Every structure is written in structure tokens, then in C-alpha cells.
Amino acid sequence: FTIQGTPNATVTYTVNGGASQSAVIEPSGSVDVQTPVQSFLADTVLTYELTGITSAGPDPCSDTITGESATLTVNALPTATFSTTTPVVCQNTPATIVITGTPGASVVVNDGNGDLPAVTLDGSGSYTMTTANLPDPSSTYTYTLVSVTSAATATCTSPLSGSLTIDVDADPAFVSITPASGTVLCIGDTVTLEVVATGANLSYQWFRGLVPVGTDSSTYVITSATAADEGDYTVEITGSCGTPVTSTIVTLLVNQPTVIADEPDSQTVCQGQPINLEVVATGVGLSYQWYKGTTTIPGAINPIFAIASAALSDAGTYKCV
């Protein structure tokens, strides 16, 4: 502030009625008094009041000054902090950041790619920011406070520091399943079905056809296969994000023991009459070969062996293996 008066005179003044301070008026008849740097937590009014003047020279004269004052309003620097209510979000969804600070102030935040447009705090000193969708589960997204600017007549800007991070959880995704579809088991065999999947907080439900089987695990173990274990197996994979996904189908086949249910009947026929020999068997993947004695009958590979017209040479013992 500037004091004008008698050149070379010493002027005394107070600030808000405090201790007396002094300044010497320059020969030009004025003096600029620089205030110290002010730091207040709230807007503050300072009153500078002249209290006296003393002339220069060997016989100085003094006088009291009244009614000469000036006010200085010091606006406190605005403040801002932020936090997030969503430190972890699902893939391709936004996060929420809450900024609090000086009511009406404008705040700039950097999202790691550059400064975002300034946002204005409401009358209560709050603003809720919604980020863009965050797509990459392999990345950690960092947001940093840059600056805050007050809305007062005398605009004040203050640099800020502080950052927060947002992590992204991936949606569930099916990768692979073993063993290969069409795997053949024998009765009593052990087999482990195993799925590989990615995502956050995964859980699993195995199915044989439409029937739930197994426990919440990436593996399903059949310890002693029976005929009832044959079927199409899938697993549904659920995560904390996204929608459940289902694996490809693994078909398990169970070879049952081959059992002859009905033996061929012995027959006596007349020469020229037809002969039909039949075997009935149960099992999986059956194949047949007929023999006369110990000799393989070429082409006789069906459950029924037929001779259209019996000859004397057809007499003998037949079996099917």
C-alpha cells in the first residue's frame, strides 16, 4: 500500500490494532509499503491505520494521525482433495471419483493421458466425477490432482498434489478344456476334466448334459468310471464381472464289458436249405468275426452269418469272436 506525506518524515501505523510499525516517506512525498506474504485458512480482512508522523531533521516535530486507514482483503488459497468409491471396477465400466474442497472452486485432474476439463465444486464443496470406461485389466489407472482455482473476485490458484489408482477386474473368458472330446474310458478308470479360464474371482459349475455335477473347482474328477459317467460334459464359469461363459463340450465314452446275451443255436438242415447263425452281444464298439472251426470265414463280420443253400461241406462247428 502507498503512504503519502511530508518527504523524509517517519510514519507509524498498525495492522488490525497490533504493534506499531513504521515507514519513511521518500523525498518524492510517498512510500510503497509491501506487506509480508499472507497465509490464512479463511478469507481475512486486514485494516492498516496510520497513527503518527514525525518530521526529519535536527528538531523533529511529531503529530498524531487519526481517521486514515485502508483495508486489505486476503483470500485464502482454495483447497481440494479426492477419493474414490470404486477402487476396483469391472472391465469396460467407469469409476467414480469424489472431489471435495473449497465451495465453487474449479479443480483440474489428470488421468494419465492429459489434464481433464476443469470441474466446479458445488455449494457444499463437492463434485462427483465419472471416468471414461476403463477397458484394460492389465493396467492400473492413475488419476492425479493438478490445481484448484477459487471463484472469488480476486482469483487464486493453488497447485495440488495427490493421486489415486483404479484397478480393473476382467470378465470371465474360457480358454481350453481337457481331455479331448471323444475320450474313451473303461469301467473303473479315473479321469480328470480340467478347464482353463481367465477373469476375476472365478467360480465353476460342471454339468453332465443338463445335470449339475462336481464342486466349485476348475477340475472335475471321476475316480472310478461307470456306464452312468458316459455323456457330454461342460463347465459354466462365473466371475465377479461380466456374464457367465460356458466351455466347449467334452464327450466321454465308457466301454462296457462285452457280454454275449444269446449264443448261436446248433442246427440240422437238409442240403440246399438256408442256414442262419446269430449271436447277440452287448458292449461298446463291438466287432464280429465268424469262424468255421479255427478257420476265419472271409467277410463274415456281422452278428448274423448266413448260408443261402447248405452243402455237405458246410457241416462243422461255427463260432463268432
Secondary structure, 3 states (H helix, E strand, C coil): CEEECCCCCEEEEEECCCCCEEEECCCCCEEECCCCCCCCCCCEEEEEEEEEEECCCCCCCEEECCCCEEEEEECCCCCEEEEECCCEEECCECCEEEEEECCCCEEEEECCCCECCCEECCCCCEEEEECCCECCCCCEEEEEEEEEECCCCCCCEEECCCEEEEEEECCCEEEEEECCCCEEEECCCCEEEEEEEECCCCEEEEEECCEEECCCCCEEEECCCCHHHCEEEEEEEECCCCCCEECCCEEEEEECCCEEEECCCCCCCCCCCCEEEECEEECCCCCCCEEECCEECCCCCCCEEEECCCCHHHCCCEEEC
